[in-house]
Amino acid sequence: MLLHKRLLLVTCSLLLVASVGFAQKSKKESNKGKMYIYWGWNRANYSNSDIHFKGVDYDFTLSSVKAKDRITPFSFYNYFNPTRITIPQTNFRIGYFFHKNYSISIGVEHMKYVMTPYQSVKINGTINTGGIYDKVYTDEAIILKHNFLEFEHTDGLNYINVEVKRFDDFSHLLGLENPNFTVNLTEGVGAGFIYPKTNARLLENERYDDFNVAGWGVSASVGVNLTFFKYYFIQSDVMAGYMNMPNIRTTKNETDSASQKFTFLERTIVFGAKFNILNRK
Protein backbone atom coordinates (compact mmCIF):
# COMPACT_ATOMS: atom_id res chain seq x y z
CA MET A 1 0.00 0.00 0.00
CA LEU A 2 2.83 2.42 0.86
CA LEU A 3 4.53 1.65 -2.47
CA HIS A 4 1.34 2.39 -4.40
CA LYS A 5 0.89 5.74 -2.57
CA ARG A 6 4.44 6.82 -3.34
CA LEU A 7 4.14 5.87 -6.99
CA LEU A 8 0.84 7.77 -7.23
CA LEU A 9 2.54 10.86 -5.78
CA VAL A 10 5.35 10.63 -8.35
CA THR A 11 2.83 10.24 -11.19
CA CYS A 12 0.80 13.26 -10.10
CA SER A 13 3.95 15.38 -9.81
CA LEU A 14 5.05 14.49 -13.33
CA LEU A 15 1.57 15.24 -14.66
CA LEU A 16 1.75 18.71 -13.14
CA VAL A 17 5.17 19.41 -14.65
CA ALA A 18 4.10 18.23 -18.09
CA SER A 19 0.88 20.24 -18.11
CA VAL A 20 2.26 23.62 -16.99
CA GLY A 21 5.87 23.56 -18.17
CA PHE A 22 5.48 23.12 -21.92
CA ALA A 23 2.90 25.16 -23.78
CA GLN A 24 4.51 25.31 -27.23
CA LYS A 25 2.74 23.73 -30.20
CA SER A 26 4.43 21.17 -32.45
CA LYS A 27 3.61 18.02 -34.29
CA LYS A 28 3.54 14.93 -32.11
CA GLU A 29 6.02 12.23 -33.08
CA SER A 30 4.89 8.89 -34.44
CA ASN A 31 5.85 5.80 -32.47
CA LYS A 32 6.57 3.79 -35.62
CA GLY A 33 10.16 2.53 -35.69
CA LYS A 34 10.76 3.10 -31.98
CA MET A 35 11.73 0.52 -29.39
CA TYR A 36 10.79 0.69 -25.75
CA ILE A 37 11.84 -0.95 -22.51
CA TYR A 38 10.25 -0.91 -19.07
CA TRP A 39 10.57 -2.18 -15.53
CA GLY A 40 8.04 -2.18 -12.71
CA TRP A 41 6.06 -4.11 -10.14
CA ASN A 42 2.78 -5.99 -9.78
CA ARG A 43 0.12 -7.43 -7.52
CA ALA A 44 -1.82 -10.56 -8.49
CA ASN A 45 -4.89 -12.60 -7.60
CA TYR A 46 -5.51 -16.25 -8.48
CA SER A 47 -8.61 -18.37 -8.85
CA ASN A 48 -8.95 -21.54 -6.78
CA SER A 49 -7.56 -24.58 -8.59
CA ASP A 50 -7.52 -28.36 -8.47
CA ILE A 51 -3.96 -29.67 -8.04
CA HIS A 52 -3.16 -33.24 -9.10
CA PHE A 53 -0.11 -34.88 -7.49
CA LYS A 54 1.28 -38.08 -8.99
CA GLY A 55 4.22 -40.32 -8.06
CA VAL A 56 5.20 -43.96 -7.64
CA ASP A 57 3.47 -44.24 -4.23
CA TYR A 58 0.67 -41.69 -4.55
CA ASP A 59 -1.89 -40.34 -6.96
CA PHE A 60 -4.34 -37.80 -5.55
CA THR A 61 -6.12 -34.54 -6.32
CA LEU A 62 -6.76 -31.59 -4.01
CA SER A 63 -9.85 -29.61 -4.99
CA SER A 64 -10.37 -25.82 -5.01
CA VAL A 65 -7.02 -24.95 -3.45
CA LYS A 66 -6.67 -21.28 -2.48
CA ALA A 67 -3.53 -19.23 -3.13
CA LYS A 68 -2.36 -15.61 -3.00
CA ASP A 69 0.61 -13.53 -4.08
CA ARG A 70 3.47 -12.49 -1.80
CA ILE A 71 4.16 -8.76 -1.65
CA THR A 72 7.60 -7.64 -0.50
CA PRO A 73 7.57 -4.76 2.05
CA PHE A 74 8.63 -1.57 0.31
CA SER A 75 12.15 -0.30 0.89
CA PHE A 76 14.93 1.08 -1.32
CA TYR A 77 16.99 -2.02 -0.47
CA ASN A 78 14.29 -4.46 -1.58
CA TYR A 79 13.08 -2.61 -4.69
CA PHE A 80 16.12 -0.82 -6.11
CA ASN A 81 19.16 -2.85 -5.04
CA PRO A 82 20.45 -4.57 -8.24
CA THR A 83 21.26 -7.74 -6.28
CA ARG A 84 17.64 -8.08 -5.12
CA ILE A 85 15.65 -7.04 -8.18
CA THR A 86 13.77 -10.37 -8.38
CA ILE A 87 12.79 -10.36 -4.70
CA PRO A 88 9.62 -8.26 -5.29
CA GLN A 89 6.98 -9.16 -7.87
CA THR A 90 8.36 -7.49 -10.98
CA ASN A 91 7.69 -6.84 -14.67
CA PHE A 92 10.17 -6.43 -17.51
CA ARG A 93 9.44 -5.91 -21.20
CA ILE A 94 11.16 -4.80 -24.40
CA GLY A 95 9.17 -4.00 -27.52
CA TYR A 96 9.12 -2.48 -31.00
CA PHE A 97 6.51 -0.27 -32.69
CA PHE A 98 5.96 -1.77 -36.14
CA HIS A 99 3.07 0.70 -36.65
CA LYS A 100 2.28 4.07 -35.10
CA ASN A 101 -0.40 2.39 -32.97
CA TYR A 102 0.88 -1.19 -32.61
CA SER A 103 3.84 -2.81 -30.90
CA ILE A 104 5.15 -6.34 -30.46
CA SER A 105 7.12 -7.17 -27.36
CA ILE A 106 8.59 -9.93 -25.22
CA GLY A 107 8.57 -9.77 -21.46
CA VAL A 108 8.21 -11.59 -18.17
CA GLU A 109 5.51 -11.23 -15.55
CA HIS A 110 7.40 -12.24 -12.39
CA MET A 111 4.51 -13.03 -10.07
CA LYS A 112 4.52 -15.11 -6.90
CA TYR A 113 2.00 -17.86 -6.08
CA VAL A 114 1.68 -19.11 -2.50
CA MET A 115 -0.74 -21.85 -1.49
CA THR A 116 -2.60 -20.79 1.66
CA PRO A 117 -1.46 -23.08 4.51
CA TYR A 118 -3.84 -24.82 6.90
CA GLN A 119 -6.83 -24.51 4.61
CA SER A 120 -9.35 -27.33 4.42
CA VAL A 121 -9.85 -28.89 0.97
CA LYS A 122 -11.35 -32.06 -0.48
CA ILE A 123 -8.99 -34.88 -1.45
CA ASN A 124 -9.53 -37.83 -3.80
CA GLY A 125 -7.03 -40.58 -4.58
CA THR A 126 -4.47 -42.82 -2.93
CA ILE A 127 -1.37 -42.30 -0.78
CA ASN A 128 0.86 -45.29 0.05
CA THR A 129 4.25 -43.91 1.14
CA GLY A 130 4.49 -45.63 4.54
CA GLY A 131 3.54 -42.43 6.37
CA ILE A 132 0.68 -41.13 8.48
CA TYR A 133 -1.31 -40.01 5.45
CA ASP A 134 -1.51 -43.45 3.81
CA LYS A 135 -5.10 -44.03 2.82
CA VAL A 136 -7.59 -44.26 -0.01
CA TYR A 137 -9.44 -40.94 -0.05
CA THR A 138 -12.91 -40.37 -1.48
CA ASP A 139 -14.01 -36.74 -1.38
CA GLU A 140 -12.75 -36.29 2.19
CA ALA A 141 -11.69 -33.06 3.88
CA ILE A 142 -8.02 -32.62 4.73
CA ILE A 143 -6.09 -29.76 6.36
CA LEU A 144 -3.04 -28.69 4.36
CA LYS A 145 -0.51 -28.75 7.18
CA HIS A 146 3.21 -28.23 6.63
CA ASN A 147 4.01 -31.93 7.16
CA PHE A 148 1.59 -32.79 4.35
CA LEU A 149 2.18 -30.10 1.72
CA GLU A 150 3.97 -26.79 1.19
CA PHE A 151 3.51 -25.49 -2.34
CA GLU A 152 4.71 -22.19 -3.82
CA HIS A 153 5.86 -20.72 -7.11
CA THR A 154 7.81 -17.93 -5.46
CA ASP A 155 10.85 -17.20 -7.60
CA GLY A 156 8.49 -17.09 -9.20
CA LEU A 157 5.39 -17.77 -11.23
CA ASN A 158 7.26 -16.55 -14.32
CA TYR A 159 4.99 -15.94 -17.33
CA ILE A 160 7.35 -15.33 -20.26
CA ASN A 161 5.24 -14.08 -23.13
CA VAL A 162 5.01 -12.32 -26.47
CA GLU A 163 2.42 -9.56 -26.59
CA VAL A 164 0.86 -7.45 -29.34
CA LYS A 165 -0.40 -4.16 -27.95
CA ARG A 166 -2.32 -1.20 -29.38
CA PHE A 167 -1.75 2.39 -28.22
CA ASP A 168 -4.37 5.11 -28.76
CA ASP A 169 -3.59 8.72 -27.89
CA PHE A 170 -6.72 10.28 -26.36
CA SER A 171 -5.09 13.42 -24.95
CA HIS A 172 -7.32 15.64 -27.10
CA LEU A 173 -10.40 14.18 -25.46
CA LEU A 174 -9.06 15.49 -22.15
CA GLY A 175 -8.30 18.92 -23.58
CA LEU A 176 -4.54 18.27 -23.63
CA GLU A 177 -2.73 19.42 -26.78
CA ASN A 178 0.81 19.37 -25.40
CA PRO A 179 3.40 17.61 -27.63
CA ASN A 180 5.50 16.83 -24.55
CA PHE A 181 2.73 14.94 -22.76
CA THR A 182 0.32 12.33 -24.09
CA VAL A 183 -2.24 10.05 -22.47
CA ASN A 184 -2.68 6.71 -24.24
CA LEU A 185 -5.12 3.86 -23.86
CA THR A 186 -3.42 0.46 -24.21
CA GLU A 187 -4.96 -2.87 -25.15
CA GLY A 188 -3.00 -6.09 -25.69
CA VAL A 189 -3.12 -9.85 -26.08
CA GLY A 190 -0.30 -12.26 -25.31
CA ALA A 191 0.76 -15.87 -25.08
CA GLY A 192 3.79 -17.68 -23.73
CA PHE A 193 5.17 -20.33 -21.42
CA ILE A 194 5.34 -20.69 -17.63
CA TYR A 195 8.83 -21.09 -16.14
CA PRO A 196 8.34 -21.25 -12.38
CA LYS A 197 10.81 -21.98 -9.62
CA THR A 198 8.52 -24.18 -7.55
CA ASN A 199 9.22 -24.43 -3.84
CA ALA A 200 7.51 -27.65 -2.72
CA ARG A 201 7.65 -30.05 0.22
CA LEU A 202 5.34 -33.02 -0.29
CA LEU A 203 4.69 -35.75 2.29
CA GLU A 204 8.02 -37.29 3.41
CA ASN A 205 10.05 -35.96 0.50
CA GLU A 206 12.85 -33.42 0.72
CA ARG A 207 12.13 -29.80 -0.18
CA TYR A 208 12.39 -29.16 -3.92
CA ASP A 209 13.14 -25.71 -5.36
CA ASP A 210 14.24 -25.42 -8.98
CA PHE A 211 13.27 -23.88 -12.32
CA ASN A 212 11.24 -25.89 -14.80
CA VAL A 213 9.11 -25.28 -17.90
CA ALA A 214 5.75 -26.18 -16.40
CA GLY A 215 3.20 -25.17 -19.04
CA TRP A 216 1.72 -22.31 -21.00
CA GLY A 217 -0.48 -19.25 -20.61
CA VAL A 218 -2.57 -16.72 -22.52
CA SER A 219 -3.54 -13.21 -21.47
CA ALA A 220 -5.26 -9.94 -22.36
CA SER A 221 -4.56 -6.52 -20.89
CA VAL A 222 -5.85 -2.96 -20.83
CA GLY A 223 -4.25 0.10 -19.30
CA VAL A 224 -3.17 3.74 -19.40
CA ASN A 225 0.20 5.04 -20.61
CA LEU A 226 1.42 8.54 -19.67
CA THR A 227 4.29 9.66 -21.94
CA PHE A 228 6.45 12.63 -20.91
CA PHE A 229 8.83 14.61 -23.14
CA LYS A 230 8.15 12.12 -25.98
CA TYR A 231 10.51 9.43 -24.68
CA TYR A 232 9.69 8.60 -21.04
CA PHE A 233 6.56 6.99 -19.69
CA ILE A 234 4.67 5.58 -16.75
CA GLN A 235 2.18 2.83 -17.53
CA SER A 236 -0.38 0.93 -15.50
CA ASP A 237 -2.08 -2.20 -16.87
CA VAL A 238 -4.61 -4.75 -15.70
CA MET A 239 -3.89 -8.19 -17.16
CA ALA A 240 -6.27 -11.16 -17.02
CA GLY A 241 -5.07 -14.58 -18.07
CA TYR A 242 -5.21 -18.35 -17.93
CA MET A 243 -2.39 -20.72 -16.99
CA ASN A 244 -2.23 -24.44 -17.71
CA MET A 245 0.68 -26.20 -16.00
CA PRO A 246 0.71 -29.98 -16.61
CA ASN A 247 4.41 -30.44 -15.78
CA ILE A 248 5.21 -29.03 -12.32
CA ARG A 249 8.21 -30.56 -10.55
CA THR A 250 7.63 -31.33 -6.86
CA THR A 251 10.60 -33.51 -5.79
CA LYS A 252 14.08 -34.48 -6.99
CA ASN A 253 12.52 -37.64 -8.44
CA GLU A 254 11.55 -36.92 -12.05
CA THR A 255 8.65 -39.39 -11.81
CA ASP A 256 6.95 -37.11 -9.26
CA SER A 257 4.90 -34.27 -10.69
CA ALA A 258 1.90 -32.02 -10.20
CA SER A 259 -0.51 -30.27 -12.52
CA GLN A 260 -2.95 -27.39 -12.15
CA LYS A 261 -4.97 -24.83 -14.13
CA PHE A 262 -6.12 -21.43 -12.94
CA THR A 263 -6.91 -17.88 -13.97
CA PHE A 264 -5.11 -14.79 -12.72
CA LEU A 265 -5.60 -11.04 -12.50
CA GLU A 266 -2.47 -8.88 -12.40
CA ARG A 267 -2.18 -5.12 -11.77
CA THR A 268 1.05 -3.39 -12.72
CA ILE A 269 2.81 -0.05 -12.58
CA VAL A 270 5.95 0.30 -14.69
CA PHE A 271 8.46 2.97 -15.72
CA GLY A 272 10.02 3.01 -19.15
CA ALA A 273 11.60 4.79 -22.08
CA LYS A 274 11.24 4.84 -25.87
CA PHE A 275 14.09 5.38 -28.32
CA ASN A 276 14.52 5.61 -32.09
CA ILE A 277 16.24 2.84 -33.99
CA LEU A 278 15.45 4.24 -37.45
CA ASN A 279 16.91 7.42 -38.88
CA ARG A 280 14.05 9.86 -39.30
CA LYS A 281 14.10 13.32 -40.82
C-alpha positions, 0 to 999 in steps of 0.5 A: 500500500505504501509503495502504491501511494508513493508511486501515485505521488510521483505520477501526479507530480510528473503530470503537473510538470508536463501540463504547466511547463510546456505550452509550445505547439508542435507536431507529435512524433509517431511511435513507428520505428521506436523501441521501448523498454520498461521495468516495474512491479505488480500485484496478483490474484488467483482463482482456486484450482484443483492440483493433481499430485502423482508419483510412484506411491501416490496419486491424488487430487486436491480440490479448489485450493486457495492461493495468493501472491506475496508482496515484499515490504517496500524499501529502497533495499528491496526494490532498487538494489540490483542484487535483489531485483527479483525479490519483489513481484516485478515486470520487464518488457522490451518491444518495438513499434511496427506501426504508429499504434501497434507494438510487439514485445517480449517480457516476463511477468514475475509473479509469486504464487503461495498456497494458503497453509492450513486450509481445508480442501477435499482430497480424492485418490491414494497415498501409500508412502508408509507415512501417516497419510496413507489411505484411499481418499474419497471426497474427504476433507483434509487440512493442508498442514506443513508436514503434508504439503507446502507449495509455492511458485515464489521465484516465481510464477514466471509468465514469459510471453510475447504480446501485441499491444495497441496504443491510442492517444486520447489526450485531445479528449481530455483537452490536452494538446501538449506535444510533450505529454500524451495520455494513451489507452493500451490494449493487448493480447499475449501468449507464452510459457510458464517457467516457475521456480517451484518451492515444494515439500510433499509428504516425506520428500525433501524440499524441492526448489528449482526452475522448470518449464511447467506449461503455457499461458494466454492473457489480455490486458488494458491500461493507461500510458502517460508519456512525458517529453516524448521518450519517457513513460509511466504505464499501469495495466490490468492483465487477465489470463489463464495458466495451464501447467501440466508439468510441475516438478515437486521432488528431486525424483523426475517421476513425481509431478503435479498439474494445475490450471487457474486464472489470474488477474495482475495489476502493474505499474511500470516505468520506461523509455522509448528510443529511435532505432530508425533514422528519421528526418 
